[in-house]
Amino acid sequence: MNCETRSFSELVTAARRLCVPGQRHLLGIAGAPGAGKSTLAARLVAELNESLSESFDESLGELRGVQLDANPNGKPSACQGIQSNAKLGKRAVLLPMDGYHLSNRVLEAKQLRNQKGSPATFDATGYAEMLRRLKAQQPGDGSVYAPVYHRELEEAIAAEIEVTGDIELVISEGNYLLAQSEPWSQVAQFFTEIWYLELDDATRMSRLVKRHIEFGKDPEFARQWAYGSDQRNADFIASTKYLATRIITLID
């Protein structure tokens, strides 16, 4: 599969096609550590939600102008319907795979602490089950809650992400979305599309070392970890990219 060079606006357009009222789609973004998955996913979610809010404001203004005479003392009923669909200004939500890191206590008990970030150090079955629940969720269903990983704590905290039934698109980013080893092989089936994000190694490694230092690692340790554990994981992840819906290099 050829690598596509795409602008952010082109990717927004592609993601927006998966935002269908009354439906639920999941978009995955895979790639090596430091490739920019988290940043791209967060930007996409923010842009999709901002465009929904702008569309809501425009539609509300038009309906008020048309229907105000028919209901001079209150908001027109049609406006109420639009507000119900966009009550929080959200059509998309971000679900990082990192929320399914095993706790440090579990990693220590399994003697895996020095491999943190490798496939064995995540609750892949729990992540797949969350994706299944989100894929099946429908408008009117109760909220589903998911965990968030905090780098400053090096731990995940449960139930920080709320996904309501009217969300149209869940964007989930992570290293191992395309992995075929068990239990990771359960994951890919729940995504409508999975994009693989490429980045040149020099830039990616520079980002990784800087990130580790920013979160308290000694510079030499940060470099050793980036070129050791992180790179081993990156090599494995790269071996799965042929399974992606598309392989992308972002130009802005």
Backbone bond lengths (Angstrom), bond angles and torsions (degrees), N, CA, C in turn:
res aa  C-N    CA-C-N  psi(-1)  N-CA   C-N-CA  omega(-1)  CA-C   N-CA-C  phi
1 M - - - 1.462 - - 1.526 109.69 -
2 N 1.328 115.90 132.96 1.454 120.79 179.18 1.521 111.13 -76.07
3 C 1.331 115.30 151.11 1.460 121.08 176.10 1.523 109.33 -87.39
4 E 1.320 116.63 129.72 1.458 122.49 179.06 1.523 109.80 -93.90
5 T 1.318 116.60 139.00 1.460 121.22 172.06 1.517 107.66 -98.59
6 R 1.325 116.95 119.02 1.462 121.08 -173.19 1.525 110.75 -132.95
7 S 1.331 115.06 147.34 1.463 121.43 172.77 1.522 109.27 -83.62
8 F 1.317 115.52 162.89 1.462 119.15 177.41 1.524 111.11 -60.86
9 S 1.315 118.13 -40.58 1.467 120.71 -179.12 1.521 111.13 -62.47
10 E 1.326 117.61 -35.25 1.468 120.32 177.03 1.527 110.76 -66.35
11 L 1.314 116.67 -37.89 1.462 119.68 179.05 1.524 111.15 -71.36
12 V 1.327 117.37 -34.36 1.466 120.19 174.32 1.522 109.86 -60.67
13 T 1.316 116.81 -44.70 1.464 120.80 178.54 1.521 110.96 -60.12
14 A 1.330 116.77 -42.91 1.462 120.79 179.37 1.522 111.33 -64.88
15 A 1.332 116.86 -41.52 1.467 120.33 179.00 1.519 111.18 -68.36
16 R 1.320 116.91 -36.60 1.464 120.53 -178.46 1.531 111.41 -63.07
17 R 1.323 117.14 -29.10 1.466 120.24 177.87 1.527 111.48 -63.41
18 L 1.327 116.34 -21.94 1.464 120.49 179.31 1.525 112.28 -89.16
19 C 1.325 117.11 -2.78 1.466 121.82 178.34 1.521 108.52 -92.72
20 V 1.317 115.55 98.57 1.466 121.52 -176.59 1.524 108.10 -123.06
21 P 1.333 118.54 117.70 1.467 120.52 -179.73 1.527 111.65 -53.71
22 G 1.331 115.37 133.30 1.453 120.72 179.00 1.513 114.17 84.40
23 Q 1.337 117.65 -4.18 1.459 121.36 178.77 1.531 109.89 -118.51
24 R 1.308 115.43 163.57 1.461 121.28 176.91 1.527 108.92 -126.85
25 H 1.315 116.11 121.33 1.456 121.87 174.47 1.520 109.25 -121.69
26 L 1.325 115.82 150.67 1.454 122.64 175.90 1.524 108.58 -118.08
27 L 1.319 116.25 128.90 1.463 123.00 177.01 1.517 108.56 -113.47
28 G 1.315 116.94 124.96 1.452 121.43 178.03 1.519 111.60 -101.97
29 I 1.321 116.43 144.05 1.461 122.23 173.31 1.525 107.48 -125.56
30 A 1.323 116.04 111.62 1.459 122.38 -178.78 1.523 109.64 -107.38
31 G 1.325 115.37 168.05 1.460 119.89 178.52 1.511 110.44 156.47
32 A 1.304 115.88 169.30 1.461 121.93 -177.74 1.524 110.98 -72.26
33 P 1.335 117.86 160.76 1.465 120.42 174.56 1.528 111.04 -55.76
34 G 1.333 115.99 131.94 1.451 120.57 178.88 1.512 115.23 86.67
35 A 1.336 118.09 2.26 1.468 120.77 -177.65 1.522 112.90 -74.47
36 G 1.339 117.21 -17.95 1.459 120.39 -179.49 1.512 114.28 104.57
37 K 1.326 116.68 18.60 1.467 121.18 -177.94 1.521 112.31 -60.32
38 S 1.327 116.01 -49.66 1.467 120.38 -176.68 1.521 111.41 -61.92
39 T 1.332 116.04 -43.25 1.462 120.10 -179.26 1.516 111.11 -64.83
40 L 1.330 117.17 -46.01 1.464 120.41 179.56 1.519 110.87 -62.42
41 A 1.320 117.61 -46.30 1.462 120.58 -178.51 1.522 111.29 -61.09
42 A 1.333 116.90 -44.05 1.466 120.53 179.74 1.524 111.25 -64.80
43 R 1.332 117.05 -40.07 1.470 120.25 177.94 1.527 111.28 -63.63
44 L 1.318 116.67 -41.84 1.463 120.05 179.43 1.520 111.25 -62.32
45 V 1.326 116.49 -46.87 1.465 120.12 179.87 1.520 110.53 -60.75
46 A 1.322 117.17 -45.31 1.465 120.71 -179.77 1.524 111.42 -61.67
47 E 1.323 117.29 -43.48 1.465 121.10 -178.55 1.525 111.34 -67.17
48 L 1.320 117.39 -42.49 1.464 120.79 179.52 1.521 111.10 -63.79
49 N 1.319 116.69 -41.05 1.463 119.86 179.93 1.520 111.90 -72.23
50 E 1.321 117.15 -35.43 1.461 120.05 177.46 1.523 110.87 -65.35
51 S 1.325 116.56 -40.84 1.464 119.38 -179.95 1.521 111.05 -67.39
52 L 1.337 117.48 -32.62 1.465 119.87 176.53 1.511 110.47 -66.88
53 S 1.338 117.04 -42.94 1.456 120.95 179.63 1.524 111.07 -62.17
54 E 1.346 116.99 -41.95 1.463 120.40 178.68 1.516 110.99 -64.82
55 S 1.336 116.50 -41.17 1.464 120.76 178.74 1.518 110.92 -63.84
56 F 1.337 116.29 -39.29 1.462 120.87 178.44 1.521 111.06 -63.18
57 D 1.338 116.63 -45.07 1.466 120.09 179.99 1.519 111.52 -61.51
58 E 1.340 116.97 -41.96 1.460 120.51 179.75 1.523 111.15 -65.54
59 S 1.336 116.87 -45.47 1.464 120.69 -178.70 1.517 111.22 -65.60
60 L 1.329 116.10 -39.30 1.455 120.25 179.57 1.524 110.55 -62.66
61 G 1.331 116.83 -42.72 1.456 120.02 178.98 1.512 112.25 -63.42
62 E 1.337 117.07 -41.62 1.459 120.65 179.56 1.522 111.26 -64.68
63 L 1.329 116.80 -43.24 1.463 119.88 -178.25 1.520 111.69 -69.06
64 R 1.311 116.50 -35.65 1.462 118.81 176.87 1.524 110.37 -61.80
65 G 1.331 115.70 -41.67 1.453 119.09 -179.90 1.509 112.53 -64.84
66 V 1.334 116.24 -37.15 1.463 120.63 -177.22 1.518 111.95 -77.72
67 Q 1.351 117.38 -38.62 1.456 120.29 -167.68 1.525 114.46 -110.16
68 L 1.312 118.37 -0.38 1.458 119.53 -174.58 1.519 112.05 -59.41
69 D 1.339 117.67 -38.25 1.459 120.47 -179.46 1.523 111.46 -63.67
70 A 1.341 116.21 -31.43 1.465 119.56 -178.08 1.520 111.76 -77.77
71 N 1.311 117.25 -17.80 1.460 120.81 -178.08 1.523 108.33 -146.35
72 P 1.339 118.08 68.12 1.465 121.37 -171.03 1.515 114.48 -67.31
73 N 1.324 118.82 -18.38 1.466 121.07 -174.66 1.528 113.51 -101.42
74 G 1.314 117.11 1.60 1.463 118.64 -177.01 1.500 111.75 -159.82
75 K 1.293 115.17 175.42 1.458 121.19 -178.96 1.520 109.23 -72.25
76 P 1.316 120.33 136.53 1.452 122.22 178.27 1.521 111.71 -58.74
77 S 1.323 116.31 146.90 1.457 120.42 -176.78 1.517 111.78 -62.86
78 A 1.323 118.39 -34.67 1.457 120.63 178.43 1.520 110.90 -63.01
79 C 1.332 115.81 -36.54 1.465 119.51 177.23 1.522 110.62 -64.24
80 Q 1.325 115.90 -36.60 1.459 119.73 179.31 1.521 110.42 -62.62
81 G 1.334 116.12 -37.24 1.454 119.63 179.10 1.509 112.14 -64.93
82 I 1.330 116.61 -43.45 1.460 119.84 177.93 1.516 110.25 -64.81
83 Q 1.336 116.37 -40.98 1.462 119.23 -179.08 1.518 110.93 -63.89
84 S 1.334 117.54 -34.71 1.453 120.48 177.76 1.522 110.94 -61.22
85 N 1.346 117.11 -40.02 1.455 121.24 -178.62 1.521 112.68 -73.66
86 A 1.330 117.39 -24.35 1.467 120.79 -176.18 1.513 111.32 -128.52
87 K 1.336 116.18 33.77 1.462 120.10 -170.28 1.524 112.52 -61.23
88 L 1.324 117.17 -29.07 1.458 119.82 178.45 1.523 111.61 -107.43
89 G 1.334 117.38 6.76 1.452 120.28 -176.66 1.512 112.52 66.39
90 K 1.332 118.00 28.40 1.454 121.39 -175.97 1.520 111.40 -124.35
91 R 1.312 115.15 133.46 1.454 120.87 168.38 1.532 109.74 -122.54
92 A 1.344 116.41 -12.12 1.462 121.59 -177.26 1.521 110.24 -136.28
93 V 1.325 115.71 154.48 1.463 121.23 178.40 1.524 108.46 -142.33
94 L 1.327 115.88 150.97 1.465 122.29 -178.13 1.522 110.39 -101.15
95 L 1.333 116.21 131.22 1.465 122.60 177.15 1.532 108.80 -128.21
96 P 1.326 118.84 93.70 1.467 119.99 179.28 1.530 111.85 -72.47
97 M 1.319 115.70 138.66 1.460 121.35 175.53 1.524 111.36 -62.33
98 D 1.338 117.12 -26.54 1.465 121.38 -176.60 1.526 113.17 -60.17
99 G 1.328 117.64 -19.93 1.453 120.37 176.98 1.515 112.92 -62.33
100 Y 1.329 116.06 -13.58 1.463 120.63 -177.77 1.531 112.64 -104.35
101 H 1.338 116.51 20.35 1.466 120.55 166.29 1.531 109.06 -56.67
102 L 1.315 117.18 136.67 1.458 119.64 167.77 1.526 108.63 -66.95
103 S 1.322 116.20 149.59 1.465 119.72 -179.38 1.526 110.03 -66.29
104 N 1.320 115.75 157.52 1.465 119.83 178.34 1.524 111.71 -60.79
105 R 1.319 115.73 -33.96 1.467 119.26 178.81 1.528 110.86 -63.34
106 V 1.331 116.28 -43.21 1.468 120.11 178.15 1.527 110.32 -66.72
107 L 1.326 116.58 -42.12 1.466 119.89 179.75 1.523 111.28 -61.10
108 E 1.327 116.55 -40.43 1.464 119.93 178.79 1.524 110.72 -66.08
109 A 1.334 116.08 -40.50 1.466 119.69 179.23 1.528 111.26 -64.32
110 K 1.319 116.55 -32.70 1.464 121.79 179.77 1.528 112.44 -92.51
111 Q 1.343 116.10 2.75 1.462 122.35 -178.36 1.528 111.55 57.05
112 L 1.330 115.05 43.70 1.466 121.62 -179.05 1.526 112.80 -119.17
113 R 1.328 117.37 7.16 1.464 119.22 -174.72 1.531 111.55 -59.78
114 N 1.327 117.17 -36.76 1.467 119.58 -178.41 1.529 112.55 -78.51
115 Q 1.339 116.52 -0.25 1.465 121.40 176.13 1.527 111.76 -112.86
116 K 1.322 116.90 13.72 1.458 120.49 -175.57 1.525 110.81 -53.76
117 G 1.333 115.18 130.11 1.457 121.32 -176.19 1.512 113.02 105.52
118 S 1.333 117.35 -14.34 1.460 121.13 177.17 1.529 109.31 -80.22
119 P 1.333 118.79 164.32 1.470 120.61 -176.90 1.525 114.29 -54.40
120 A 1.327 117.44 -35.59 1.463 120.96 -176.21 1.515 113.24 -71.74
121 T 1.333 118.44 -10.64 1.466 121.27 -174.63 1.526 112.99 -99.70
122 F 1.324 116.25 15.65 1.462 121.99 176.56 1.522 110.40 -121.00
123 D 1.319 115.35 155.67 1.462 121.73 171.61 1.525 107.61 -87.67
124 A 1.319 116.15 78.72 1.462 120.85 -176.09 1.519 111.79 -64.78
125 T 1.331 117.24 -36.44 1.464 120.18 179.12 1.521 110.60 -65.43
126 G 1.332 116.76 -41.44 1.460 120.16 177.84 1.515 112.04 -64.71
127 Y 1.329 116.42 -38.91 1.466 120.88 177.73 1.524 110.46 -64.18
128 A 1.325 117.04 -45.22 1.464 120.57 178.63 1.525 111.19 -61.76
129 E 1.320 116.46 -39.35 1.468 119.83 178.77 1.522 111.00 -65.36
130 M 1.333 117.68 -38.84 1.460 120.31 176.07 1.524 110.77 -62.35
131 L 1.329 117.27 -43.33 1.464 120.48 177.83 1.523 110.95 -61.28
132 R 1.327 116.86 -39.74 1.469 120.36 178.30 1.521 110.73 -61.38
133 R 1.323 116.45 -44.99 1.469 120.39 179.70 1.524 111.26 -62.91
134 L 1.316 116.33 -41.82 1.461 119.87 -178.67 1.520 111.29 -69.70
135 K 1.318 116.94 -35.85 1.469 120.27 177.60 1.522 110.79 -64.63
136 A 1.333 116.80 -35.79 1.465 121.22 -176.94 1.522 113.20 -84.94
137 Q 1.324 117.74 -17.41 1.466 121.76 -176.67 1.530 110.69 -61.97
138 Q 1.327 116.09 139.32 1.458 122.02 -177.90 1.523 110.30 -126.31
139 P 1.354 116.83 160.68 1.467 119.43 174.89 1.525 110.60 -54.02
140 G 1.313 116.10 133.84 1.459 120.90 -178.23 1.510 113.69 95.93
141 D 1.337 117.68 -18.02 1.464 120.50 176.11 1.527 110.04 -71.61
142 G 1.314 115.84 157.17 1.453 120.49 177.04 1.519 112.27 -66.42
143 S 1.314 115.63 163.01 1.464 121.25 -179.02 1.527 111.61 -66.28
144 V 1.319 114.45 149.32 1.459 122.70 172.33 1.530 106.92 -112.71
145 Y 1.325 116.84 137.27 1.466 121.24 -176.42 1.528 110.16 -115.80
146 A 1.330 115.57 139.85 1.463 120.98 -176.40 1.529 110.39 -132.40
147 P 1.332 116.96 157.67 1.472 121.07 -176.77 1.527 113.01 -83.79
148 V 1.326 114.89 162.90 1.465 122.92 176.32 1.528 108.59 -128.92
149 Y 1.328 116.36 135.25 1.462 121.43 176.38 1.525 109.51 -88.80
150 H 1.334 115.99 132.20 1.462 121.91 179.48 1.527 109.05 -109.94
151 R 1.317 116.52 113.64 1.466 120.36 -176.92 1.529 112.09 -64.17
152 E 1.343 116.31 -33.02 1.462 118.20 -178.96 1.533 111.41 -68.50
153 L 1.332 116.70 -24.36 1.464 121.67 177.01 1.523 111.86 -97.83
154 E 1.326 115.83 -21.05 1.459 123.26 -171.39 1.522 110.99 57.79
155 E 1.324 115.78 35.57 1.460 123.06 178.25 1.528 109.44 -145.63
156 A 1.328 115.54 157.35 1.461 121.53 173.90 1.523 109.75 -94.43
157 I 1.324 115.97 148.19 1.462 122.21 174.97 1.523 107.79 -117.77
158 A 1.319 115.77 130.14 1.464 121.16 -173.62 1.521 112.31 -71.04
159 A 1.329 114.97 153.28 1.468 124.13 165.61 1.523 114.38 58.77
160 E 1.326 118.01 34.30 1.468 120.56 177.87 1.527 112.65 -88.72
161 I 1.320 117.54 -22.29 1.466 121.35 179.73 1.519 108.76 -103.79
162 E 1.331 116.53 126.11 1.466 121.13 174.35 1.524 109.06 -105.27
163 V 1.322 115.90 127.83 1.459 121.56 176.19 1.519 107.72 -117.02
164 T 1.322 116.38 112.23 1.460 121.13 179.05 1.526 109.97 -86.67
165 G 1.320 115.20 162.50 1.461 119.92 -175.22 1.510 114.58 -66.01
166 D 1.337 117.69 -21.50 1.461 119.52 -177.24 1.529 113.24 -89.22
167 I 1.326 118.15 0.30 1.467 120.80 174.17 1.527 108.66 -65.42
168 E 1.328 115.67 132.48 1.464 120.26 -177.16 1.528 113.12 -90.16
169 L 1.330 116.62 -32.90 1.465 120.22 -174.60 1.523 110.65 -136.20
170 V 1.321 115.71 126.46 1.466 122.40 171.37 1.525 107.20 -104.86
171 I 1.325 116.40 121.91 1.463 121.06 176.71 1.521 107.94 -104.61
172 S 1.321 115.91 120.72 1.466 121.02 -179.30 1.522 109.01 -121.00
173 E 1.328 115.91 128.45 1.465 119.69 -179.42 1.517 109.83 -118.99
174 G 1.334 114.50 147.19 1.450 118.50 179.23 1.516 112.00 176.77
175 N 1.308 115.28 172.12 1.463 120.88 -175.24 1.517 113.96 -72.88
176 Y 1.331 116.91 -39.16 1.464 119.58 -161.27 1.526 114.16 -114.04
177 L 1.325 116.92 27.64 1.462 120.51 -177.31 1.525 112.16 -63.65
178 L 1.325 117.14 -24.97 1.466 121.57 -176.65 1.527 112.83 -104.59
179 A 1.327 117.35 1.41 1.466 120.55 -176.79 1.523 110.78 -63.25
180 Q 1.320 116.34 142.87 1.462 121.71 -177.05 1.519 113.51 -106.74
181 S 1.330 117.78 -5.48 1.459 120.05 175.92 1.526 109.26 -74.56
182 E 1.330 115.93 150.53 1.468 120.38 177.79 1.528 109.76 -75.10
183 P 1.354 117.00 143.09 1.471 128.48 -1.70 1.526 114.43 -90.15
184 W 1.346 117.63 9.50 1.465 120.22 -177.59 1.522 112.42 -63.26
185 S 1.310 117.27 -24.94 1.467 120.23 -178.22 1.524 112.56 -63.98
186 Q 1.348 117.45 -12.59 1.467 121.18 177.51 1.528 112.20 -76.48
187 V 1.320 117.79 -15.50 1.465 121.96 -166.18 1.523 113.84 -78.34
188 A 1.326 118.24 -50.26 1.472 122.22 -167.48 1.523 113.30 -60.91
189 Q 1.322 117.97 -29.35 1.464 121.53 -174.62 1.526 113.72 -60.29
190 F 1.315 118.20 -21.35 1.463 120.48 -174.98 1.534 113.07 -88.63
191 F 1.314 117.64 -8.01 1.461 120.90 -178.06 1.521 111.50 -93.16
192 T 1.322 116.12 138.19 1.459 120.50 171.60 1.520 109.75 -69.66
193 E 1.324 116.52 -42.32 1.464 122.78 175.57 1.522 108.65 -141.93
194 I 1.332 115.95 150.47 1.465 121.83 170.26 1.521 107.67 -128.56
195 W 1.325 115.62 120.82 1.461 121.54 176.72 1.528 109.11 -97.98
196 Y 1.317 115.39 139.75 1.468 120.59 175.49 1.519 107.80 -106.72
197 L 1.329 116.57 121.79 1.460 122.16 -176.15 1.528 110.39 -96.02
198 E 1.330 116.21 120.56 1.461 123.00 178.68 1.532 110.50 -96.65
199 L 1.313 115.79 149.77 1.461 122.06 172.15 1.524 107.66 -153.46
200 D 1.334 116.82 142.83 1.461 118.90 -179.82 1.531 109.97 -60.69
201 D 1.327 115.16 145.75 1.461 120.77 -172.63 1.524 113.16 -61.69
202 A 1.321 117.67 -37.18 1.466 119.67 -177.38 1.523 111.12 -62.17
203 T 1.330 116.35 -46.34 1.468 120.43 179.09 1.516 110.76 -66.72
204 R 1.316 115.81 -42.48 1.466 120.73 -177.85 1.525 111.15 -62.37
205 M 1.324 117.27 -45.63 1.457 120.24 -178.74 1.522 111.60 -67.86
206 S 1.312 116.78 -37.36 1.468 119.98 176.42 1.521 110.68 -60.83
207 R 1.321 116.13 -42.42 1.468 120.65 177.84 1.524 111.12 -62.17
208 L 1.329 115.98 -43.50 1.463 119.95 -177.34 1.524 111.71 -62.70
209 V 1.324 116.10 -47.90 1.463 119.75 -179.76 1.524 110.01 -60.38
210 K 1.319 116.44 -45.17 1.465 120.76 179.58 1.527 111.01 -60.81
211 R 1.333 117.07 -42.30 1.469 120.93 179.90 1.522 111.13 -61.64
212 H 1.321 116.75 -45.81 1.466 119.87 -179.40 1.529 111.00 -61.66
213 I 1.322 116.63 -39.97 1.465 120.35 179.09 1.522 110.62 -66.34
214 E 1.328 116.67 -41.97 1.467 120.77 -179.59 1.523 112.03 -61.28
215 F 1.331 116.22 -29.03 1.458 119.08 179.94 1.528 112.25 -100.28
216 G 1.344 115.31 26.49 1.452 119.69 165.84 1.507 117.78 99.12
217 K 1.327 117.84 2.41 1.459 119.22 -179.49 1.530 110.61 -81.30
218 D 1.324 115.55 144.70 1.458 121.28 172.04 1.535 108.87 -60.13
219 P 1.345 118.86 139.50 1.471 120.59 -176.81 1.528 114.09 -53.42
220 E 1.328 117.59 -41.72 1.464 119.29 -179.95 1.525 111.17 -68.74
221 F 1.339 116.33 -41.55 1.462 119.70 176.63 1.523 110.13 -62.59
222 A 1.340 116.71 -41.82 1.466 121.28 -179.81 1.523 110.80 -58.80
223 R 1.307 116.06 -43.16 1.468 120.20 179.89 1.529 111.03 -66.90
224 Q 1.319 116.72 -43.43 1.462 120.30 179.78 1.527 111.14 -62.73
225 W 1.333 116.30 -40.66 1.468 119.99 -179.58 1.534 110.42 -67.40
226 A 1.334 116.37 -42.76 1.467 120.19 -178.59 1.527 111.37 -63.73
227 Y 1.333 116.33 -42.46 1.466 120.07 -177.13 1.531 112.30 -87.29
228 G 1.323 116.43 -7.47 1.453 120.90 178.01 1.514 111.94 -105.04
229 S 1.325 116.70 -92.29 1.464 121.78 -176.57 1.527 112.42 -58.13
230 D 1.335 116.68 -48.37 1.467 119.60 -178.77 1.524 111.75 -60.49
231 Q 1.330 117.00 -41.16 1.460 119.60 -177.52 1.525 111.67 -70.39
232 R 1.330 117.64 -36.47 1.465 119.50 175.67 1.520 110.11 -60.94
233 N 1.333 116.21 -42.24 1.460 119.61 177.61 1.525 110.86 -65.21
234 A 1.337 116.59 -40.13 1.465 120.80 179.98 1.523 111.23 -61.70
235 D 1.316 117.13 -39.97 1.467 120.63 179.13 1.526 110.66 -63.36
236 F 1.329 115.85 -41.67 1.468 119.33 177.80 1.524 111.02 -64.64
237 I 1.325 116.49 -44.43 1.464 121.36 -178.59 1.526 110.56 -61.82
238 A 1.333 116.73 -41.83 1.467 120.55 180.00 1.523 111.67 -61.05
239 S 1.324 116.81 -29.27 1.469 120.04 -179.62 1.525 112.38 -71.09
240 T 1.332 117.38 -11.24 1.472 120.96 -178.90 1.525 113.12 -102.39
241 K 1.325 118.32 -5.11 1.465 119.48 -169.88 1.517 113.53 -66.95
242 Y 1.327 117.88 -21.76 1.466 120.40 179.17 1.531 111.93 -62.98
243 L 1.325 117.09 -16.43 1.463 121.61 -179.84 1.526 112.68 -86.80
244 A 1.321 117.51 -6.41 1.467 121.11 -176.72 1.524 111.64 -70.82
245 T 1.330 115.49 154.75 1.459 120.91 173.46 1.519 110.18 -63.65
246 R 1.322 115.71 -40.15 1.460 121.74 177.20 1.519 109.17 -153.83
247 I 1.336 116.34 150.69 1.459 123.26 176.15 1.520 106.94 -110.61
248 I 1.332 116.17 128.33 1.462 120.64 -167.15 1.522 111.54 -129.50
249 T 1.323 115.37 137.67 1.456 122.34 164.42 1.518 107.60 -110.51
250 L 1.322 116.60 125.19 1.465 121.75 -177.52 1.522 109.42 -88.84
251 I 1.342 116.37 131.75 1.463 119.35 -176.56 1.518 113.05 -101.58
252 D 1.327 118.78 -3.81 1.469 119.53 174.65 1.510 110.28 -153.58
